[in-house]
Amino acid sequence: MKNTILLLTLMTTMNLTANPFTDRGVDNTSLVKQTSQKYFYAKRAAQRGNAQAQYDLGLMYATGDGVQKNEALALTWFNRAAQNNFAKSVHVKSVVATTRDSQKFRFAKEAADRGNARAQFDLAMMYLKGDNVQQNKKLAFNYFHKAARNNIVEAKFQMGLNFSEGRGVRQQNQLARYWFKLAAKAGHPQAMAYLASIEKRVSPHYGQNRRVAFNFYR
């Protein structure tokens, strides 16, 4: 929350300083020209290795001052300024990165709830690892299940792991076998290995008969 407030404050400050003559009747055309020149000179100096210019250019991209807002390029220039030992850029870079990561979760959640299969899988991984959100294995299981039903092969494998290891659900070897089998049929190599391991535990003669072994993947 503090990081978001700091970034908003930074953006407000930049917007105010970018156009200090708004209320003084100054021609907007000349201001646009000045802003574009400011971007041009900052970029040229930044490309030549000037740390202050790299930091300024990062701020321009972060706030959309004189250039289209682009958080990825903002981070790139903050990184370069930080590598040149420009102290201010280290903290600002962290703020921008944190804000971008929180947006990553929000966008994934919105897309997943609209039925986007890839977003459902990505969101499940976030919940599983606690990446940009509090770890919640039950919610991870729910979104893995949705993605698996939408035919994401890696999600089917993760469903097998969920039931095999009891991640967010009660451990059930039969359901683990079911999901590993679906993933293996789609060509997932790890699913094949996990399925073979389960079958060896429950079927002592597994692998001695090639037809029996083959049928496990059918």
N, C-alpha and C positions, 0 to 999 in steps of 0.2 A: 504494500500500500504506500509506504514511504517513497519507494522507488518511483511508483507511478506519479505521485504528487510532485516529486522532484522533476521528472521529465516534463509534466504539464507546465510547471513553473518555468522551466528552461525554455519551452516552446513559446510561452506567453511573452517572456522577456525578449526572445529573439524577434517575435512578431512586432513588438513595440519598438525595438531598436532598429528594425529593418526599415521602418517608415516613420521617422520622427516628425515629418512635416505634414502629416495627414490633415491636421486641423489648422494648418497655416496657409492654406490656399495655394500650395505648390503644385505645379502641373504634374499630373500622374505619369505622363509620357516620359518626362525627364527622370522621374523616380524609377520607372521600369528600366530605363537605359542605365541608370546608376547601379541598379541591382544586378543587371546582367553583366556589367563590367566588373562588379565586385566578385561575382561567381567566376568570370573568366580569369581574373588576375589571381584569385585564390587557388583555382585549379592548376594554373600554370606554375605557381610557386610550390604548390603541394607536390606536383609531379617532379619537381626539381629537388625535393627532399626537405623543404622548409616545414618544420614541425608545427609552428603556429598556424601556417596556412593549411596544413593537413587537419588540424583540429577545427579550424574555422569551416573548412569544407565539409567535415563530418557534421558540424552543427547545421549547415545549410541543408544537407540531405536529410538530417533527422527532423527538421522543422518545416521543410518545404520553402525555405527562404531563398527566392531567386532561382529555384530549380524544383523539378518535380520531387516530392518526398519519396525517399527510398532508404528504408532502414538497413538493408543489406550493404549498400554503398556507404551509409553513415558509419556502420561498424568497421568497414574496410579502412576508411580514413582515420577513424579513432584508433584502430589497431596500429596503423603506420605511425601516427603521432606518438602513441604509447611506446612503440619500439624506438622512437627517437627521444625517449625519456621526457616527453611532455606530460607533466604530472596530471593536469586537469583531465586529460583524455581517458585515463585509466578508470576513474570513477564514472564518468559519463558513459563510457563504453559498456560498463556493467549495468547501468540503468537501462540503456537501450536494449541490451540483450535480454534482460529480465522481462521487460515489457513485451518484447517480441515473443518470448516463450509463453507468456500468459495468453497472448493472442492465439498462439498455435493451438493451445488446448481449447479455447473458445470456438475457433473455427472448426476444429475436428469434431467437437461435440455437436455443433449445429448441423454439419454435414452428415454425421452418423445418425442423428435423430431424423434426418430427412431420408434415410435409407441408403446412403452411399456406403458400399461394402468396404472399400479401402479405408475410408475414414473410421468405420466401425472397428476394423482391425487395429488401426493406429491408436484409436482411443483406448482399446482394450490393453494395448502395450503400455500406454501411459498410466492407466490404473494399476496394472500389474507391477510396474517398476517404481511408481510414485514419481513419475516424470512430469513436472509442472502441475501436479495435483496430488492430493493426499492419497497414499496407497490404499487401494480397496480391491481385494481379490475377488469379491463377489461381483462387483460391477465389471471387473475385468472378464470374469467368466461369462456374464450376460452379453457383453459386446463381442467376445470371441464366438459365442454361440450364434449371434446374429450374422457375423461375418462368415462363419462356416456355412450357415444355411444359404448365404448368398454366394457360395462356391469359391471362397478364398481358401486355397489349399493350405497355406501356412496356418490359417485359423483352425482348420480341421486337425492339424498336428497339435496345435496348442490345446485344443479340446481334449485330445488324447492325454496330454500331459496333465491337464486339470484333473481328469478322473484318475489317472495313474498315481498322482502325487497328492490328491486331495486339496487342490488349489481352488479355494472359493466354493467348493462343493465336496460332498462326502466321497471318499475314495471308493471307486467301483471298477474293478479290473475288466468286467465284461464291457462296460461302456468305453473304457479306455481302449480296449481291443477294437471296438466298433469304429471309433474315430481314427485310430491309427490305421485301420484297414482302409477307410475311405481316403485318407491322405496318401497311403502307399499305392493305392490304385491310380492315383493322379500322378505318381512318380516321385513322391517326396522321399528322398533317401533316408533321412533320419527316422521317418515314420516306419519305413521298412525294417530298420534295425531294432526299433522299440517293439514292433509287432513280433519280430522273430524272438526277441528276449522273453516276451510274455508267453508265446507259444511253447518255448522250451521249458518254462516253469510249469505250465499246465498240461503239456503233452510230452511225456518222456520220449516218445518215438518220433517227435518232430524232426524233420530233416533226413530221416533214414529212407523215406520214400519220396521221390521227387514229385510224384503226382500229389501226394498229401501236402507237401510244402507249397506247391504251386497253387493249390486250391485255397490256401489261406489268403491269397491276394486277389481272389476272384469275387 
